[in-house]
Amino acid sequence: MAFSERFLDELISRNEISEVVGSYVRLVKRSGSNQFGLCPFHSERTPSFSVSSEKQIYHCFGCGKGGGVINFIMEIENLSYPDAVAFLARRANMELPDENGDRELRSRRERLIALNRDAARFFYQNLSKPAGRAVADYIAGRGISAASVKTFGLGAALDSWSSLCDEMQALGYSATELLDAGLAAKSSKTGSVYDFFRNRFMFPLIDVRGNIIGFSGRRITNDENERKFVHSRETLLFNKSRFLFGLNLAKKSKLGKIILVEGNVDVITLRQAGFDNAVASLGTSLTEEQARLISNYTKEVVIAYDTDSAGKAAARRAIDHLEKLGVSIKILSVPGNKDPDEYIRKNGAGAFAALLSGTGNHVEYRLEEIKSKYALDTDDGRISCLKEAAEMLSTLRSQIEREVYAGRMAELLKISTESMMAEIKRASMRRVRDAKKQQERASRPVSVFRPRERSIRFDNPVSAAAEEGVVRLLLADPELSRETDGLQKEDFSSEFLGRAFLYIKQRCDERRPVSVSLMSSEFTPEEISHITLMMQRPAPVSSGISAMRDYIGVIKRERLLAKSKEDIQDLMELNRKYRESKGLEDKDGKEKH
């Protein structure tokens, strides 16, 4: 049977691949972000079986099997695709959709949205009850106004075992619905449900369509044994990596930019101070999906993360994601390691506006980070700083920017601007040379991943290598899809790679998710294994546009050469038939005398 994309997306999110594989394979050895173990599909003594949580794929470098979580269950349990989906659904306590699955899923989704709305109303009403006084006092102590409480729908989870569950069940919601919404947990002893959020300051999580899809609860005590924030687990409605707190309001802002902060309270305080353009990533590093979501509404972002080490690391990752999307990035450093909420409450909206007007761009921020790492009063420190700064500045596209920042660094390091520019040029040439070598290797016949299965044939290894490069780049950066508008499935020498390209490009263009698991219903296990093998090779995302154009150039050139050969062969055949008809040669092509 066919499964809806929404159902499969939820199924895959609920079955994290390292957890599923880990129940069959002992994963112990780590290499980068990957985990390794002994392959369950063939006998081996040295671990060659790799699992990537980042890409949600597995691959064995020994036997070549690979794919997503659905493929793994198909292989390990010897199940068909529908049976593997059913297996994973049972594992995640999900109901399989029937023939009317889409309609039922839509109905279930609407039911959960209604449940969340009623739960938010319950939390909000708790603020006026004696049992909710502690949270109400906490909110007042944070300087949050009554208007903000209403705008954001803030509330209180009571310090009780099951007050929310009792109230919602009285309204007609079932225990299963409470569990599916992430509002309840189940007792392992009695099987009864109880409140997931207790004694917490509650923030409804509202998507850009205005639906409440989950909740975030902050502790109101100083008990370090309690987690500061508890968020809804992933549900049919809520996916943390694709959500930004406050975006439903910030998308309407007329300020022309978005301020990215760490915490929910920062968003609320900024809005009270007149900055209605703040969003928060729920205390985690910005994901690619969140960055893409931001880029749908603005092309200028001010990152106002905390200035501690964790905040700096998170800012670097946010810069990387946003830069790829062509977003202009500025960094706001709040004095005294304060967060925006604390700074505004102490110094006022005017002082924060002054900070905002003086924000430095991400280049200045990264240079400051580099400078802070070295002792600049020593020759070794200055040389190390020079090399790292030159490497970073060589990535800037604007020659003017490179010269401006080169001058500043030269003055700091007590060298000439010419020397600094020369080092930047050398770093740039190294990057171009390395990228060119990588692309050349990808277009050589020896660099193509030879398919293990005879069902997958590469008649033109040169073109196939470039075709793999196109597919690999699209999987790594869907935004590169716009660079492939002139490329057709018919341009591919490999029928399989042409299908893979068309499938991925259509989804990229429609901004739909792409994953190996979702591809499992459209491609054979052998084809999926080859795709995961291709994904083991790093994609040159940093030079993605030029790499994509080079790959397409190779494909077009090889297509033209193949067409020319066909035309020559056709002409030779026509000439042979003509000479034969005139009696100039026999059927074997031998000339008559």
N, C-alpha and C positions, 0 to 999 in steps of 0.2 A: 504494500500500500504506500501511497505518497504521504509524506509528512510535511506539514507547513514549516516554513523557514523559522517562524517565531518559536514553534515548538522545539525544533532542532537546536536553535540558538540557546534556549533555556536548558535543554538536555545537556549540551556540551558544557555550559557554564557551571552546571551542578555536578559534573563529573570531571574534576580537574585531573589531567592526564597522569601526573606523577603519583597522585593518590590511587587511581585505578590500577596503573601499572605496578605500583608498589605493593598491592595486595597479591601480586603474582611473582614479582621479581624483587629481590633484595637490592635496593639501590643505595649504594654507599659511596662510591668514588665520585668526586665532583671535578669537573673541568670547566672553569668559567661559570656560566649559569646552567650548565648541563649536569645531569646525574647519570652515572653509568652502573651497569650490572651485567650479569651473565645472560646472554640471549636465551629466551625460553623456546625459540624456534629452531635452534640447532645446537649441537654439542660444542662447547668451548671451555677453555680454562682461563683465558684472559678476557676480562670484560670488554666487549666491543658494542654493547647494546646501550644506546644513548637516549635519554629523555630530556626534552627541552620544555620547561614550564612556560618560558617566554613565548615560544612559537606554538606550544600545545601540540607537539609532534613527537614521535619516537622513530628511531632509525637504527638498524644494526649494520655496522660496517663490515661484518663478516658475511652474513647471508643476504643482505640487501633489503630485507623486509622493512617496511616503514609506513607511516600514515598518522592519522589522528586517533582519538580515543575510540571512535566507532570501529575503525579498521583493526585496532588492537583486539577488541572483544570478538570481532569476526574471526580473527586468526587464532586467538588463544582458546576460544570456546567452540571453534568450528561451526559458526552460526552464519546464516544469511544476513544481509543488510537489515531487513525488517526485524529479524529476531534479535540482532545485536542492539538495535534501537530499543526494543522491548526490554532486553536485559538491563540496559543502562537506565531506562525509565524506572524499572522496579528498584534498582539500586538507589535512585534519587527520590524514591517515593512519589513518582509522577504518574499520572494517569495517561495512558495512551489515547490519543484522539481517535474517534471512530470515523465513519464516512463523513459525518458532519463535524469533523474535528475543528475546522476553522471557526464555524459558528459557535461551537461549544467553548473554544478557547477564548473567543471574543466575549462571550457571555461570562466566562470565569474571570476574565480580566476586568470587566465592568463591575462584577461583584466585589472583587478585591479593592478596586478604587473606591467603591461605596463604603466598604468596611474601613478603609484608611481615613476616609472623610469623617465617618462617625467616631473613629478613635481619636482623631485630631480634635473634634468637638468636645469629646469627653476630657481630654487632657487640658484643653483651654478652660473648661468649666471648673476643673479641679483647683484652679488658681484662686477662685473665690470661696473655696471650702476651707474649713479649719485644718483638714488633713493636708492641704496643699500650701499652707502658710509658709513653710520652710523654703519652698521653691519660689513663691511670690516674693519673699524677703530677699532671696538671692538675686532675683531679677532686678528688683529695685536697687539693690546694692551695686549692681553693675551699671546703673545709670540707664537702663533700658526703659523707654517711655511706654505709657499705655497704648499710644498710637502704634508703636512698633510691635508691641505684643499682638495687637489686632492684625496689623499688616502681614506679619510673618506667621500668624496663627500659633504663637508660642503657648506652651502649657506645662503641666506637671504630671509626671508619673508618680502615683502615690507609693508610700512605703508600706505596701501590702502585698500579699501573696497572689491574689487573683482578682483584684477589683476591676481591671479592664476586661478580662476574660468574662467575668460574671455579667458585666454590663452589656458587652457585645452579644453574648449568648442570649441574654434577655431580649435583645433586639432581633433575634432570629438568625444570627450568624453561627455557623457550626464550629466545632473544635478544629476540624480539618482546615477550614478557611482561615482561622486564626493562626494556625501553623504555617499555612501557605503564604500568608501576608507577612510572616516574620514577627508577629506581635505576641506570639506565645511559644513556650517550650513545653515538652512533654515529660512528665515524671517517669523515670525508669521503673520505679517501684509500684506506683498505683495506676499509671497510664493516663492520669488526668492532666489537663493543661494548666499552666500558670503563666503569669505575666512575664514577658521577656524583659521589659523595661520597668524598673522599680526605683523609687526615690531619686528621680532624675529630672533635670530641666530639659524639656522636650522641644525639639525643632522639627516640624513637618518638612519633609523633603519634597519640593514641588517642582515638577518638570516644566518645560517651556510651554506646554499646552495647558498648564494650570491644574494638572492632576496631582494629588498627593500619592506618591509612589513608595514612600518609606518614611523612616524617622531616624533622628539622631538624638541621643540622650547624653547630657553632660552631668557628671557627678557634682553635687553641691557641697560635699564635705571635703576635708583635707586628707582623707584616708588614702595614702599612697598605695595601699593594697588593692584599691579599686581602680579599674581603668578610667582614665579621665573622660573619654568619649566611648560610647557604644553605638554603633550604627546598625541599621537593619542589615540582615544577611541578604545575599542575592536571592531575589524572588522572580516571579513572572514579570513583575513591574520594575524592579529596581536592580540596576547594575552600577556598582560604585564607580567603576572606571569610566563610565559614560555619563556621569552626572556632575553638575556644578551647582553648589548651593547659591541661591540668589540670582541665577541666570534668568529665571522667569520674570524678574523685575528689571535687572540690568539691561536686558535686550531692548527695553523701551527708553533707555537713557538718551539724552540729547548731547551728552558730553563728548561723544566721538571716540571714546576709548574705554577699555575695561581695566579695572584695577584687580589684580589677582592676589588674594590674601590666603592665609592658612586656615583661619578659624571662622566659624559661623558668627560669633559675636563681633568679630572685626567687620563683617559685612553689615550687620545691623547698626553698629556704631557709626560707620562711614555713611550709611544712608541717613541716619538722624542728623549728621553734620552737613548734609547737603550733597554728599557724593553717592548718587544713586546708581553707580556703575560698577559696584564691587561684586566679585564672586569668590567662592572658596572651594577648594578641592578636598574638603573634609579632612584636612590635616595630613594628606598624603601627597606624594610627588605627582605632578601633573602627568597624565597619561597621554598617549598619542590621540586617543579618541576624544579626550577632553580638549586638547589643543585644537583639534579639527572643529569641535563644537564652537569654541571661542571664535575661530577664524570665520565662521558663518555669519558672525554679527559685527566684527570689527577687524581692522587691520593695524590697530595700535594697542599694545598691552603694557601696563605698568606692573611689574612684579614687586610686591610689597611683602615678601616673606620675612619671617624672623631672621635676625642676623647671626644666630648661633650656627654651629657647624652643620647641623641637620638642615637648617633653612638655606644655607649657602649651597649645599649639595642639591637640594630640591630646586633651587633657582637655576643651577647649571643644567639640570635635566629639562626644566621648563624651557629654557633658552634653546636647547637643541631641538625640541619638538616644534616650538613656535617658529624658529628661524626657517625650518624646512617649508613652512606654509607661507612664507613671504610676509610674516607679521613683523611690524616695527616694534622693537622691544626696548623698554627703559627699566631701569632698576631704581627703586626707592629704598634708601637705607635710613631707617628710623634711628635717631640718636639714642645712645644708652641701651642698645639691644632691646628696645621696647617693641611691642607689636602695635599696629595702628590703633587698636581700641584703647590701650593704655596711654598712648601718646596723646590722642585727642582728648581723652577725659582729663588729662593733666594740663595740656597746653592749649586746647581749643581748636576749633575748625580752621581758624585763620592761620594758625601756625602750621597745621597739616597742609593747607593749600600752598603755603610758601615752600614747604618741603617738596610738594608735588611739582611745583613749577621749576624746581631746581634739580629734578631727577636726571641722573646720568644715563647714557645709553648702555647697552649691555657690553660694548667694547671696553668702555671705561671700567665697568664693574669687573670684567674678567682680567683686565690689566692690574687692577688693584689687588685682586686675588693672587696673581702671579708675583707681584712685588712683595706681598706679605710673606711669601714662602722663603725668601732668601735674605741673607745678611749682605746688604748693599754697601757696607763699609769694607768689604773684602773683595779682592780680585775674583776669587772663585765664585762668590755670590753674584757679582755683577755679570760674569760670563754666563753662568747658568740662567740667570734672569733674562739676559739678552737672547739666548737661544730659544727659551720657551716663549718669550714675548714675540719674537720674530715668527715662530711657528704659528702662533695664534693670529697675528696680523696678516700673515700670508693667505689666510682663508677669506679675508675681506674682498668683496667684489670691486669696491670703489677704489681707484688709484688715489683719489684725493684723500679718502679716509686713511689709507695706508701711510701717506706722506705726513698727514697731520699727527697721527699717533706715533709715527716713527720719530718725528721731531721731539715730541714730549718725552718719549722713552730715552732718546739720545741725550737729552738734557739731564735727565735723572741719572743715567749711567755714566755721564761724563765722557761721551764719545761724540763723534761727528754724526750729523744726520745722514751723510752719505754712507758712512759705515753701517749704520742701522738699516738703511734702505738696501744696501748690498746683502746684508744677512737675510732680510725679508725676501729678497729676490731669490737667493739660494734656496731658502725654505720652500718658496713657491715652485721653483723648478723641480725640487725633489718631489713635491706632492704631485705635480703634473706628470713627472717621469714615472712615479710609482703607479699612478692611475692609468697611464698609457700602457705600462707593462701588464697590469692586471687585465685591461681590456684586450690587449693583444693575445694574452694567454687564453682568454675566454673565446677568442675567435679562431684559435688554431685547432686543427682536427684532433690533435692529441689531447686537447684539454676538455673535449666534450665527454660527459659521463656516458660511457658505453652502456646501453640498456642490457640488463641481464636476461630479460625475457625476449624470445624471438618474436613475440607478438608486437613488440615495439621496435621499429626499424628506422635507422637514420641513413638514408641513401646519400645525403650530402652532409658529412660531418662538419664542414666549415659553417654552413648555414645553420645547422642544428645547434652548434655551440652558441651562436648569436641568438637563436630563438630561445634557448634556455635562459640566456642572459635577460631577455625581455620579460619572460615569465617570472624569473627570480626577482627582478627589480620591481615589478608590479606587486608581487606578494610582500616585498619589503616596504614599499612606499606607494600606496594606491594613488597619491596625487600625481604621479608620473603618467597616469593614464592619458592625460591631455596631450602628452608628447607622442602618443601612438595613433592619433586620429587618422593618419594617412596609411596606416598598416592594415592589411586585410588578412583574413584567415587563409586565403588562397596564396598569399606570398610565402607561406611557410612550406618548407620542403618536407617536414614531418606532419602527417595528418594529426597525430596525437598532440603535438605541441601547438598546432594551429587551433585545435579544439580547446586546449587549456587556456591559450591566450584569449580566445573569444569569450569563454566563460568568465574569466577573471576580469577582463576589460569591461564587460557589460555590468558586472557587479560594482566595479570601481566607479564607473560613470554614474551609476544610480545611487552611489554612496551606501551600498549595502555591504555587510560584513563578508570577508573572504577568509575561509579557514580550510585546512586540509580535511577536517571532519565533515564540513558542509559539502565538500567536493566528492565525498565518498559515494553518494548516490548517482553521480554522473560519470564516474571514471572507474575502471577496473582496479582491483587490488594491485596488480602489477604496475599500472599507470600511477597510482597513488604512491607506491613505493619509490618510483622513479622521481616523482615530484619532491618527495621528502629528501631523496638523495641530492637533488639539485639545490635544495634549501640549505644543505650543509656548507655550501661554498658562500662566503660573505658576499653580499651585494654591494657594489660601489655607490652607496646611497649619497655619500658626501659630494660626489660628482655625478649624481644621478641623471641630470638632464643631458650632459655631454655623453655619458655612457650609453643612455638609451638611444640617442641619435646615432652613435657609432654602431650599436647593435643593429638598428634598423637599416643603416647604410649597407652593412654586410649582407643582410637578408635580401634587400632590394638588388644589390649587385649580383648575388648568387642566383637570384630569380631571373635576372636579365641574361646572365650567362647560360643558364639552363634553357631559357627560351631561345636564345641564339643557336645553341646546339641542336635543339629540336627543329628549328627552321632550316638549318643547314642539312640535317638528315632528310627532312621533307623534300628539299630541293634536289638532293642527290637521288632520292627515290623517284621523283618526277622525271629527272633526267634519264634515269635508267629505263623507266617505262617508255619514255619517248624514243630512246635509241632502239629499244627492243621492237617497238611498233614499226620503226623504219627499217628493221632488219639489219641494224648496225651492230647488234650484239645479241647473244643468245640469252636464255632464261637464267643461266648461271652467271651472267654479267661478263662473259668472255667476248671480246671483240671479234667479229667475223671478218674474214679477209676476202 
